[in-house]
């Protein structure tokens, strides 16, 4: 990514060469960077690969307004050249249809239609039925960590990553032994947009996932189960149902969005608790605080830095600038959740925070459908870890932790701990 030539934002224009791509400052030390952006009178603009202009929405009130404003479309720009003599719609990689047909890439009324067909599967009452199984998965992972006898662990690799993929696989009705494939595919396909540099990797991963899901759909049509894939295959709203392409796109969305985000919610949460020993002690002394603690983790250290991409559907005057039709728009959720006009001492991590109406799960029609599941997994996973290891702490032998270089997801590559 390169600095926009037309941006008047001094925070962006003054970035040092070593700060590019922008994702480095987004992930390594985002709080101070976003604070500077929020203090600017006008919106800031960056330029992504392919000379694509993108406006950053960093203030809380602006964020809520953009997230519910129908002038900002979720329908992605076409990511391939349909005029090319080599273009073959019958044999193109599935990534394009998967990104176009899922409900996150649709506006009303299509978005409303798709969401209504799957809403019941993510109702809080239904999700609570997974509590015992999530607890069992957490306990089994902790047993495995403890059985090593080393007193050490990589929290991300050994706990934060496997727990949500096991839960997700079971929720969907997919075999346990396939979870590593699902993890690899989801990590590759967690991108803001398709570009020349990531196209091949995304196409290859999508082919693997589509071929895999084709077999799963055949099996579940012949042998229905008590799982989400079966529920999606049978979902009806009157005479309406999901098309075949919508089925692939929906499961693609659930796998990609449901795994990476929850894994890094767990990693970021544990990191933040250990970095704030007073709050950690408070939670240990009163385990019932885990519910508001998870909300504060989402606000203060949430894994989703920005919304997925929106585009201006027409010229829009906003915050002292004119967004041109087709310009990209990213709502920086992590910045909005640190806005001092909404949250008292926002950079302070406070698990007893009284007002905490954050937008870590988005806002409006596209509010995360899996929010209840993510909350439940975080509550159970963090509570189980703290109960099992009362002396948990950072590994003193590790000086520097590395953050993933991604503008959409903020998470640690590794989190070495001792217990």
C-alpha positions in Angstrom: 0.0 0.0 0.0 1.2 3.5 -0.7 0.4 6.9 0.8 -2.5 8.7 -0.9 -1.3 11.7 -3.0 -4.6 13.5 -2.4 -4.9 12.9 1.4 -4.5 16.0 3.5 -4.3 14.0 6.7 -0.9 14.8 8.3 -0.9 11.7 10.4 -0.9 9.6 7.2 1.3 11.9 5.1 4.0 11.9 7.8 4.3 8.2 8.2 7.8 7.0 7.9 8.7 4.5 5.1 9.2 1.8 7.8 5.6 2.3 8.9 4.2 1.1 5.7 2.2 -0.9 5.0 -0.4 0.9 7.2 -1.3 -2.3 8.9 2.0 -2.2 10.9 0.8 0.9 12.7 -2.7 -0.4 12.8 -1.6 -3.5 14.7 1.6 -2.8 16.6 0.5 0.3 18.5 -3.0 1.2 17.3 -4.3 3.2 20.3 -2.0 6.2 19.8 -2.2 6.1 16.0 -6.0 6.1 16.1 -6.1 8.9 18.7 -4.1 11.1 16.3 -6.6 10.2 13.5 -9.6 11.1 15.6 -8.1 14.5 16.4 -8.0 15.5 12.7 -10.8 17.8 11.5 -11.3 15.9 8.2 -11.4 12.3 7.4 -8.2 10.5 6.4 -7.7 8.7 3.2 -5.2 5.9 2.3 -4.5 4.2 -1.0 -4.6 0.4 -1.2 -3.2 -1.8 -3.9 -4.4 -1.0 -7.4 -4.5 2.7 -6.5 -7.8 2.1 -4.7 -8.8 5.1 -2.5 -10.1 4.3 1.0 -11.5 6.6 3.6 -11.0 5.8 7.3 -13.9 6.4 9.7 -12.4 6.6 13.1 -14.9 8.4 15.4 -17.7 6.6 17.2 -20.6 8.7 16.0 -19.3 8.7 12.4 -18.8 4.9 12.6 -22.4 4.3 13.7 -23.8 6.6 11.1 -21.8 5.0 8.3 -22.6 1.4 9.4 -26.3 2.2 9.0 -26.2 4.5 6.0 -27.6 2.8 2.8 -25.5 5.0 0.6 -22.4 2.9 1.6 -22.9 -0.4 -0.2 -21.5 -3.7 0.9 -21.6 -5.1 -2.6 -18.0 -5.6 -3.7 -16.5 -4.1 -6.8 -15.9 -6.8 -9.5 -12.6 -8.5 -8.7 -12.0 -10.0 -12.2 -11.9 -8.9 -15.8 -15.0 -10.3 -17.4 -13.9 -8.9 -20.8 -10.7 -10.9 -20.9 -10.7 -13.6 -23.7 -9.6 -16.1 -21.1 -12.5 -15.3 -18.8 -14.6 -18.5 -18.3 -17.5 -18.1 -15.8 -18.0 -21.9 -15.7 -14.4 -22.6 -14.5 -13.5 -19.5 -12.5 -12.3 -20.0 -8.9 -15.1 -20.2 -6.3 -13.7 -17.3 -4.3 -15.5 -14.7 -6.4 -19.0 -16.3 -6.0 -18.3 -16.9 -2.3 -17.5 -13.3 -1.6 -20.3 -12.0 -3.8 -23.1 -14.4 -2.6 -22.6 -14.3 1.1 -24.8 -12.0 3.2 -21.9 -9.8 4.4 -21.6 -8.7 0.7 -25.2 -7.9 0.2 -27.4 -4.9 0.8 -31.1 -4.9 1.7 -33.3 -6.5 0.7 -31.0 -9.4 -0.3 -29.1 -9.2 3.0 -32.3 -9.3 5.0 -33.5 -12.3 3.1 -30.3 -14.3 3.6 -30.0 -13.3 7.3 -33.6 -14.4 8.0 -32.9 -17.9 6.6 -30.1 -18.5 9.1 -31.0 -16.2 12.0 -32.6 -19.0 14.1 -29.4 -21.1 14.1 -27.6 -18.2 15.9 -30.3 -17.2 18.4 -28.8 -16.8 21.9 -31.0 -19.5 23.3 -29.9 -22.0 20.8 -26.2 -21.0 21.2 -26.4 -21.5 25.0 -27.1 -25.2 24.2 -23.4 -25.5 23.3 -22.1 -24.3 26.7 -21.4 -27.8 28.0 -19.6 -28.9 24.9 -17.5 -25.7 24.7 -16.5 -26.2 28.3 -15.5 -29.8 27.5 -13.4 -28.7 24.5 -11.6 -26.1 26.7 -10.9 -28.7 29.4 -9.6 -31.2 27.0 -7.2 -28.7 25.5 -6.0 -27.6 29.0 -5.5 -31.3 29.9 -3.3 -31.7 26.9 -1.3 -28.5 27.8 -0.8 -29.6 31.4 0.1 -33.2 30.4 3.2 -31.9 28.6 4.8 -31.3 32.0 6.8 -28.3 30.8 5.0 -25.6 32.5 5.0 -23.6 29.2 2.6 -23.0 26.4 2.0 -21.0 23.3 -1.5 -19.7 24.2 -2.4 -18.9 20.6 -1.2 -22.1 19.0 -2.3 -24.5 21.7 -5.5 -23.0 22.9 -6.8 -19.9 21.1 -6.7 -21.4 17.6 -7.9 -24.9 18.2 -10.8 -24.2 20.5 -13.0 -22.2 18.1 -12.2 -24.4 15.1 -13.2 -27.5 17.1 -16.4 -25.8 18.2 -17.1 -24.4 14.7 -16.5 -27.8 13.1 -18.9 -29.5 15.5 -21.5 -26.7 15.0 -21.3 -27.2 11.3 -21.2 -31.0 11.6 -17.7 -31.4 10.1 -15.3 -34.2 11.1 -12.7 -33.4 13.8 -9.8 -34.5 11.6 -10.7 -31.9 9.0 -10.2 -28.9 11.4 -6.6 -28.2 10.3 -7.7 -27.9 6.7 -10.5 -25.5 7.7 -8.0 -23.4 9.8 -5.6 -23.1 6.8 -8.3 -22.1 4.4 -9.8 -19.6 6.8 -6.4 -18.0 7.5 -5.7 -17.6 3.8 -9.1 -16.2 2.9 -9.2 -13.6 5.7 -8.6 -10.6 3.4 -10.2 -7.2 2.9 -10.3 -7.5 -0.9 -9.0 -9.6 -3.8 -5.8 -8.0 -5.3 -3.2 -9.1 -7.8 -0.8 -10.1 -4.9 -3.3 -12.4 -3.1 -5.4 -13.6 -6.0 -3.7 -17.0 -6.5 -3.6 -17.9 -2.9 -7.3 -17.0 -2.4 -8.3 -18.9 -5.6 -6.5 -22.0 -4.5 -7.9 -22.0 -1.0 -11.4 -21.5 -2.3 -11.1 -24.4 -4.7 -10.1 -26.6 -1.8 -12.9 -25.4 0.4 -15.5 -25.7 -2.3 -14.6 -29.3 -3.3 -14.6 -30.2 0.4 -18.0 -28.6 1.0 -19.5 -30.3 -2.1 -18.8 -33.7 -0.4 -20.2 -32.5 2.9 -23.4 -31.3 1.3 -23.9 -34.6 -0.5 -23.4 -36.5 2.7 -25.8 -34.3 4.8 -28.5 -34.5 2.1 -28.3 -38.3 2.4 -27.7 -38.4 6.1 -29.2 -35.3 7.8 -27.7 -34.5 11.2 -28.3 -32.2 14.2 -25.9 -29.6 12.8 -25.8 -26.2 11.1 -25.0 -27.6 7.6 -28.1 -29.7 7.8 -30.1 -26.7 9.1 -28.8 -24.5 6.2 -29.7 -27.2 3.6 -33.2 -27.4 5.1 -33.7 -23.7 5.8 -37.0 -22.3 4.5 -38.8 -19.0 4.8 -42.1 -19.9 3.1 -41.1 -21.1 -0.3 -37.8 -19.3 -0.2 -34.5 -21.2 0.5 -30.8 -20.8 0.0 -29.5 -21.4 -3.6 -26.6 -23.8 -4.1 -24.1 -20.8 -4.5 -25.6 -19.1 -1.4 -25.0 -22.3 0.6 -21.3 -22.4 -0.3 -21.0 -18.7 0.4 -22.8 -18.9 3.7 -20.6 -21.7 5.0 -17.5 -19.9 3.6 -18.5 -16.9 5.6 -19.1 -18.8 8.8 -15.8 -20.6 8.6 -13.7 -17.6 7.8 -15.4 -15.1 10.1 -16.2 -17.5 12.9 -12.7 -18.9 13.4 -10.1 -16.2 13.0 -12.0 -13.5 14.9 -12.7 -15.7 17.9 -9.2 -17.1 18.0 -7.7 -13.6 18.2 -10.4 -12.5 20.7 -9.0 -15.2 23.0 -5.4 -14.3 22.4 -5.9 -10.5 22.7 -8.0 -11.0 25.9 -5.4 -13.1 27.6 -2.6 -10.7 26.6 -4.6 -7.7 28.0 -5.5 -9.4 31.3 -1.8 -10.4 31.9 -0.8 -6.8 31.0 -3.2 -5.5 33.6 -2.5 -7.5 36.7 -5.0 -5.5 38.9 -7.8 -6.4 36.6 -6.7 -10.0 36.4 -6.6 -10.3 40.2 -10.1 -8.7 40.3 -11.4 -11.3 37.9 -9.8 -14.2 39.8 -11.4 -13.0 43.0 -14.8 -12.7 41.4 -15.2 -15.1 38.5 -18.8 -13.7 37.9 -17.1 -10.7 36.4 -16.2 -12.7 33.3 -19.3 -11.5 31.4 -18.5 -7.7 31.7 -14.8 -8.6 31.4 -15.4 -10.1 27.9 -17.3 -7.0 26.9 -14.4 -4.8 28.0 -11.9 -7.1 26.2 -14.0 -6.6 23.0 -14.0 -2.9 23.4 -10.4 -2.4 24.5 -8.6 -5.2 22.7 -11.1 -6.6 20.1 -9.7 -8.7 17.3 -11.5 -6.8 14.5 -9.7 -3.6 13.6 -11.9 -2.5 10.8 -15.2 -3.4 9.2 -15.2 -5.2 5.9 -15.1 -2.9 2.9 -17.9 -0.6 2.0 -18.0 1.7 -1.1 -19.7 5.0 -1.7 -22.6 4.4 -4.1 -22.7 8.0 -5.0 -20.7 11.2 -4.2 -21.0 11.8 -0.5 -20.0 14.9 1.5 -18.8 13.7 4.9 -16.6 15.1 7.6 -15.3 18.0 5.5 -14.4 15.9 2.5 -16.2 14.5 -0.6 -16.1 10.8 -1.1 -16.3 10.0 -4.7 -18.6 7.3 -6.1 -16.8 4.0 -5.9 -14.3 5.1 -3.1 -13.7 2.5 -0.4 -14.8 3.2 3.2 -13.4 1.4 6.2 -15.0 1.9 9.6 -12.2 1.5 12.1 -14.1 -0.3 14.9 -11.1 -0.4 17.2 -10.7 3.4 16.9 -14.4 4.1 17.5 -14.3 2.0 20.7 -11.5 4.2 22.0 -13.3 7.5 21.4 -13.1 9.6 24.5 -16.4 11.3 23.6 -18.2 8.0 24.3 -16.0 6.2 26.8 -14.4 7.6 30.0 -10.6 7.1 30.0 -11.0 4.8 27.0 -7.4 3.5 27.0 -7.8 2.2 30.5 -8.8 -1.5 30.7 -11.6 -1.7 33.2 -13.6 -4.9 33.6 -16.1 -3.0 35.8 -16.7 -0.3 33.2 -20.3 1.0 33.7 -21.0 2.3 30.2 -19.7 -0.1 27.5 -21.9 0.1 24.5 -19.1 -0.7 22.1 -19.4 -1.7 18.4 -16.8 -4.5 18.3 -19.5 -6.6 16.6 -20.5 -3.9 14.2 -23.8 -2.0 14.2 -27.1 -1.9 12.3 -28.3 -4.5 9.8 -24.9 -6.1 9.5 -24.3 -6.7 13.3 -22.3 -9.9 13.6 -24.7 -12.8 13.5 -22.2 -14.9 15.5 -21.8 -12.5 18.4 -23.5 -14.7 21.0 -21.3 -17.7 20.1 -18.1 -15.6 20.2 -19.0 -14.2 23.6 -19.8 -17.6 25.0 -16.6 -19.1 23.8 -14.6 -16.2 25.2 -16.3 -16.4 28.6 -15.8 -20.1 28.9 -12.3 -20.3 27.5 -10.8 -17.5 29.6 -12.5 -18.6 32.8 -11.3 -22.1 32.3 -7.7 -21.0 31.7 -7.6 -18.8 34.8 -9.1 -21.5 37.0 -6.7 -24.2 35.8 -3.5 -22.1 36.0 -3.6 -19.7 39.0 0.1 -18.7 38.4 -0.2 -17.9 34.7 2.1 -15.2 33.4 4.1 -14.0 30.4 7.1 -16.1 29.5 10.0 -14.0 30.9 12.3 -15.4 28.3 10.4 -13.7 25.5 11.0 -9.9 25.2 9.0 -9.0 22.0 5.6 -10.3 20.8 4.8 -10.1 17.1 1.4 -8.9 15.9 -0.1 -10.1 12.6 0.3 -7.7 9.7 -3.3 -7.4 8.7 -5.6 -4.4 8.5 -8.8 -6.4 9.2 -7.7 -8.6 12.1 -5.4 -7.7 15.0 -3.9 -10.6 16.8 -0.7 -12.1 18.1 1.2 -14.7 16.1 2.4 -16.3 19.3 1.7 -15.7 23.0 4.3 -17.7 25.1 3.1 -18.2 28.7 4.4 -20.0 31.8 2.3 -21.5 34.6 
